[in-house]
Structures are given as C-alpha cells and as structure tokens.
Amino acid sequence: MRQSWKKRTRCALALLISLIIACTIWGFLIEPNRLIVRYETIQIETWPAELNGLRVAVIGDIHTGGPFIDDNKLARIVELTNQQQPDLVVLLGDYMSPNSWHSH
C-alpha cells in the first residue's frame, strides 16, 4: 500500500511539473508571438445603405514597451492592419505597458 501511495504522489508531482512547464512555454514563447486576424460580418437592420461594406480594423492590448512588444512587432501589427485595407482603424486601449521592472 505504501508503494502505491508513493507512485501516485510521484505521478501527481510529475503531472504538476509538466503542467507548469507547458504553461511557461505557452506564456513566454508561443502566445506573445501570436498575431490573430479575425474577420467578422455584422448585420444591423437599421444600418445606412451608403455605409454597406465598411471595413473596420479593431486593435487592442498592444502593450508596447512590454517584454514581448518591440519596434519590429509593432511594425508587424501595423503591416498586418494595413494589409486588410480598412476604412477605419479603432484603437481600443492598453497601448503601452506601465512602468515596471519588465517594461522598456
């Protein structure tokens, strides 16, 4: 019975360590390098006909100055936005990271 308990504890600890490693890899290597372009079509019954086909680019949470957003990444965001040829660009906020130990 004691061996079974030790084995379960080792398995649980290995699973926990694996989960922490996976989350760290995702948080520091994968997620910061993802730029997502999502296309949505919005239907509004009372929308003026002369505005049909209006293309809006919405950008949010850029956090420039943070550890993962440098000038090259910001230029890539601008490039991807311009490639969509929007009629209007809406910036939602969180443009810069606050002064902290990791900002530059």
Backbone as numpy.savetxt, mean C-alpha at the origin, in Angstrom:
# Nx Ny Nz CAx CAy CAz Cx Cy Cz
3.64 -39.04 27.76 2.81 -37.85 27.76 3.67 -36.60 27.76
4.78 -36.61 28.47 5.65 -35.46 28.55 6.29 -35.16 27.19
6.67 -36.18 26.43 7.25 -36.01 25.09 6.24 -35.34 24.16
4.99 -35.75 24.27 3.94 -35.18 23.43 3.79 -33.68 23.71
3.84 -33.30 24.97 3.72 -31.90 25.35 4.90 -31.08 24.82
6.10 -31.63 24.91 7.29 -30.94 24.39 7.19 -30.79 22.87
6.72 -31.83 22.21 6.60 -31.79 20.75 5.58 -30.71 20.34
4.45 -30.65 21.02 3.44 -29.64 20.72 3.98 -28.23 20.96
4.72 -28.06 22.03 5.29 -26.75 22.35 6.29 -26.34 21.27
7.15 -27.26 20.84 8.11 -26.96 19.78 7.41 -26.62 18.48
6.36 -27.34 18.14 5.61 -27.06 16.91 4.94 -25.70 16.98
4.35 -25.38 18.12 3.69 -24.08 18.29 4.71 -22.95 18.21
5.87 -23.14 18.82 6.92 -22.13 18.79 7.45 -21.96 17.37
7.65 -23.06 16.65 8.12 -22.98 15.26 7.09 -22.27 14.39
5.82 -22.54 14.61 4.75 -21.88 13.85 4.72 -20.39 14.16
4.87 -20.03 15.41 4.88 -18.62 15.80 6.07 -17.88 15.19
7.23 -18.49 15.24 8.43 -17.88 14.65 8.27 -17.74 13.14
7.72 -18.77 12.50 7.49 -18.71 11.05 6.51 -17.59 10.70
5.48 -17.42 11.49 4.50 -16.36 11.26 5.14 -14.98 11.42
5.96 -14.82 12.44 6.65 -13.54 12.65 7.59 -13.24 11.48
8.32 -14.23 11.03 9.24 -14.05 9.89 8.45 -13.69 8.63
7.34 -14.39 8.38 6.52 -14.12 7.20 5.95 -12.70 7.24
5.47 -12.27 8.38 4.92 -10.91 8.52 6.01 -9.86 8.34
7.19 -10.12 8.84 8.31 -9.20 8.69 8.71 -9.08 7.23
8.81 -10.20 6.54 9.15 -10.18 5.11 8.08 -9.41 4.34
6.82 -9.68 4.62 5.73 -8.97 3.94 5.81 -7.47 4.23
5.97 -7.11 5.49 5.95 -5.71 5.90 7.13 -4.88 5.44
8.29 -5.49 5.27 9.48 -4.73 4.91 9.95 -4.92 3.48
9.61 -6.04 2.85 10.13 -6.31 1.51 9.05 -6.31 0.42
7.88 -6.80 0.72 6.86 -6.96 -0.33 5.90 -5.77 -0.36
5.20 -5.51 0.72 4.15 -4.50 0.74 4.64 -3.09 0.38
5.79 -2.65 0.88 6.23 -1.29 0.53 6.53 -1.11 -0.95
6.75 -2.18 -1.68 7.08 -2.08 -3.10 5.88 -2.32 -4.01
4.71 -2.45 -3.44 3.49 -2.68 -4.23 2.85 -1.34 -4.56
2.62 -1.10 -5.82 1.81 0.03 -6.26 0.61 -0.56 -6.97
-0.56 -0.24 -6.49 -1.77 -0.86 -7.01 -2.57 0.16 -7.81
-2.89 -0.20 -9.04 -3.79 0.61 -9.86 -5.09 -0.18 -9.96
-6.15 0.43 -9.48 -7.46 -0.23 -9.48 -8.42 0.62 -10.30
-9.17 -0.01 -11.16 -10.13 0.68 -12.01 -11.54 0.43 -11.49
-12.30 1.48 -11.32 -13.68 1.38 -10.86 -14.55 2.24 -11.77
-15.72 1.77 -12.09 -16.71 2.55 -12.82 -17.85 2.84 -11.87
-18.17 4.10 -11.72 -19.21 4.52 -10.80 -20.41 4.99 -11.60
-21.57 4.44 -11.30 -22.82 4.81 -11.97 -23.63 5.71 -11.03
-23.91 6.94 -11.46 -24.72 7.87 -10.68 -25.87 8.32 -11.59
-27.09 8.06 -11.16 -28.25 8.35 -12.00 -28.38 9.83 -12.33
-28.03 10.70 -11.40 -28.22 12.14 -11.61 -26.96 12.82 -12.15
-26.02 12.04 -12.64 -24.75 12.57 -13.15 -25.00 13.34 -14.45
-24.45 14.54 -14.60 -24.65 15.31 -15.83 -24.03 14.58 -17.04
-24.74 14.55 -18.13 -24.29 13.83 -19.32 -22.97 14.38 -19.86
-22.74 15.68 -19.72 -21.50 16.27 -20.24 -20.26 15.81 -19.46
-20.46 15.21 -18.31 -19.33 14.70 -17.53 -19.14 13.19 -17.68
-19.91 12.56 -18.53 -19.73 11.12 -18.77 -18.32 10.85 -19.28
-17.72 9.81 -18.79 -16.36 9.45 -19.21 -15.28 10.17 -18.43
-15.66 10.94 -17.42 -14.67 11.65 -16.59 -13.76 10.62 -15.91
-12.46 10.80 -16.06 -11.48 9.88 -15.46 -10.81 10.59 -14.29
-10.93 9.98 -13.12 -10.39 10.56 -11.89 -9.34 9.61 -11.32
-8.16 10.14 -11.03 -7.12 9.37 -10.34 -7.14 9.79 -8.88
-7.20 8.83 -8.00 -7.23 9.08 -6.56 -5.96 8.51 -5.96
-5.21 9.36 -5.27 -3.94 8.95 -4.66 -4.02 9.24 -3.17
-3.61 8.29 -2.37 -3.63 8.50 -0.93 -2.50 7.77 -0.24
-2.17 8.25 0.94 -1.18 7.60 1.82 0.17 7.41 1.15
0.71 8.46 0.59 2.02 8.38 -0.06 3.13 8.29 0.99
3.01 9.04 2.06 3.99 9.03 3.16 5.43 9.26 2.68
5.65 10.28 1.84 7.01 10.57 1.42 7.85 10.94 2.63
9.11 10.64 2.55 10.00 10.87 3.68 10.08 9.67 4.60
9.19 8.71 4.40 9.23 7.49 5.20 10.36 6.59 4.72
10.59 5.50 5.41 11.73 4.65 5.07 11.61 3.95 3.71
10.41 3.85 3.15 10.24 3.11 1.90 9.87 3.98 0.71
9.69 5.28 0.92 9.31 6.17 -0.17 10.42 7.18 -0.41
11.19 6.92 -1.45 12.26 7.85 -1.82 11.84 8.59 -3.10
12.73 9.38 -3.65 12.41 10.16 -4.85 12.06 9.26 -6.03
12.74 8.12 -6.16 12.46 7.20 -7.26 11.05 6.61 -7.16
10.64 6.24 -5.96 9.29 5.67 -5.77 8.24 6.74 -6.03
8.48 7.96 -5.58 7.54 9.05 -5.82 7.42 9.33 -7.32
8.54 9.29 -8.03 8.51 9.48 -9.49 7.73 8.35 -10.15
7.83 7.14 -9.63 7.09 5.99 -10.17 5.59 6.19 -9.96
5.21 6.71 -8.81 3.79 6.98 -8.54 3.25 8.02 -9.53
4.01 9.08 -9.75 3.60 10.12 -10.70 3.51 9.53 -12.11
4.49 8.71 -12.48 4.51 8.09 -13.81 3.28 7.20 -14.02
2.98 6.34 -13.04 1.82 5.46 -13.15 0.52 6.26 -13.23
0.44 7.33 -12.47 -0.75 8.17 -12.50 -0.91 8.83 -13.86
0.16 9.37 -14.39 0.10 10.03 -15.70 -0.22 9.05 -16.82
0.21 7.81 -16.70 -0.09 6.80 -17.71 -1.59 6.54 -17.82
-2.33 6.78 -16.75 -3.77 6.54 -16.76 -4.52 7.66 -17.48
-3.86 8.75 -17.78 -4.43 9.91 -18.46 -5.72 10.38 -17.79
-5.64 10.71 -16.49 -6.85 11.16 -15.80 -7.22 12.60 -16.18
-8.50 12.91 -16.06 -8.97 14.28 -16.23 -8.80 15.08 -14.94
-8.77 14.37 -13.83 -8.69 15.00 -12.52 -7.86 14.11 -11.61
-6.98 14.70 -10.82 -6.19 13.94 -9.82 -6.61 14.43 -8.45
-7.01 13.50 -7.59 -7.43 13.82 -6.24 -6.40 13.23 -5.28
-5.83 14.10 -4.43 -4.87 13.66 -3.42 -5.59 13.61 -2.08
-5.69 12.42 -1.49 -6.51 12.23 -0.30 -5.84 12.61 1.01
-4.54 12.65 1.05 -3.89 13.03 2.31 -2.74 12.11 2.65
-2.16 12.35 3.82 -0.98 11.62 4.30 0.14 11.70 3.27
0.49 12.93 2.91 1.52 13.15 1.89 2.92 12.88 2.41
3.16 13.22 3.67 4.51 13.09 4.22 4.46 12.33 5.54
5.55 11.65 5.84 5.68 11.00 7.13 6.06 12.05 8.16
5.53 11.94 9.37 5.92 12.92 10.39 7.38 12.72 10.79
7.92 13.75 11.42 9.30 13.64 11.89 9.38 12.55 12.96
10.16 11.55 12.66 10.38 10.47 13.62 11.72 9.85 13.33
12.08 8.83 14.05 13.40 8.23 13.92 13.64 7.63 12.53
12.58 7.25 11.82 12.77 6.59 10.53 12.50 7.50 9.33
12.07 8.73 9.53 11.77 9.59 8.39 13.03 10.33 7.93
13.00 10.76 6.68 14.11 11.52 6.13 13.58 12.61 5.23
